[in-house]
Amino acid sequence: MPELTDSVELAVTELVANVVRHVPDRRCVLLVLRQTAGIRVEVSDGSRQPPCPRGELGEDAESGRGLLLLGAVVDKWGVAPAPGGGKTVWFEISGYS
């Protein structure tokens, strides 16, 4: 599904960047699953703190748009508790319009 590559790469980059910026040990597990109709990606880390979309941002703000960007390039995303603690942030992108 090469047509999904750019969106998947951008969304993965945003989620992993959030781990690097906000999770104390900066470790995560990345799982990419090919599904019948698209791709599902899961990024799990050891922090129980859920991702929080920021409110109002100034036009010149250099950060804080990652979750907005994620929502713009994926079909759906969410957060679930990870086994053993922490959380998993996931997204799905359909291969069909």
Buried (B, 14 or more C-beta within 10 A) or exposed (E): BEEBEEBBEBBBEBBBEBBEEEBEEEEBEEEEEEEEEBBBBBBBBBBEEEBEEEEEEEEEEEEBBBBEEBBEBBEEBEEEEBEEEBBBBBBBBBBEE
